[in-house]
Amino acid sequence: MYGLDPSEAAMAAASRFREVEASSLLELGAGQGRDTFHFVGRGFDVTATDFTDSGLEAIKTQAADRGSVVRCLNHDVRRPLPFPDDSFDACYSHMLFCMALSTAELDSLVAEIRRVLRPGGLVAYTARTTADAHYGAGIYRGDGMYENGGFVVHFFGPELVERLSDGFEIIDRFEFTEGELPRRLISVTMRKP
Ligand SMILES: C[S@@+](CC[C@H](N)C(=O)[O-])C[C@H]1O[C@@H](n2cnc3c(N)ncnc32)[C@H](O)[C@@H]1O
């Protein structure tokens, strides 16, 4: 759905993760794996999760075709992450945080990411922002969410970015665009102390 090439966010995150010598990487909302294989190609040991089986099947097929190893897991991020404490060096998530997840669900999700990251581990996430053309358009679903074309998006403003950084140190943030709308996004990288 989002093309075959890795996103700008994945390329930036891979460089950041390398700086802290990350190896084990948890990807949340991997979709059909356009970014998954960018990380695999750079030597990361990737666990890819999504709650859609079709995407995970596409990743498994591609992994088999390429002779790569990717652990795939169907998981809904509204539930606790099924991994032990301190089990990943890094976590990456592109455009999952801005899906139909309430602020309370996002709070729980970042707490879970913090739990499964090792001390010093990094999380890089992206989300569509309140500068996006779809913000304020369509049907308002409450809690900063708007529905356009049957698709609910939670648009991020600076307050939400700050709120989700609780217990982390923000080490990098930048805005970028993607696609034809274009979608307006923020990328945030945070370190677990
Ligand atoms: C906008 S797509 C981005 C996919 C991929 N990261 C990319 O950039 O190509 C969001 C992804 O999050 C997944 N997703 C949405 N809500 C989810 C949830 N509650 N738990 C797990 N995955 C979810 C969707 O299935 C979809 O694959």
The ligand as a Gaussian input file, in Angstrom:
#p B3LYP/6-31G(d) Opt

LIG

0 1
 C       -0.342000       3.390000       8.045000
 S        0.063000       1.700000       8.101000
 C        1.856000       1.753000       8.075000
 C        2.472000       0.416000       7.722000
 C        3.993000       0.416000       7.648000
 N        4.615000       0.852000       8.893000
 C        4.468000       1.293000       6.514000
 O        4.845000       2.458000       6.768000
 O        4.431000       0.825000       5.363000
 C       -0.288000       1.301000       9.795000
 C       -0.122000      -0.163000      10.147000
 O       -0.476000      -0.323000      11.521000
 C       -1.262000      -1.497000      11.665000
 N       -2.103000      -1.304000      12.848000
 C       -3.105000      -0.405000      13.022000
 N       -3.644000      -0.520000      14.241000
 C       -2.959000      -1.518000      14.872000
 C       -3.037000      -2.106000      16.156000
 N       -3.958000      -1.705000      17.053000
 N       -2.160000      -3.090000      16.480000
 C       -1.232000      -3.498000      15.571000
 N       -1.116000      -2.993000      14.322000
 C       -1.974000      -2.009000      13.979000
 C       -2.033000      -1.625000      10.363000
 O       -2.439000      -2.950000      10.130000
 C       -1.003000      -1.110000       9.359000
 O       -0.216000      -2.163000       8.853000

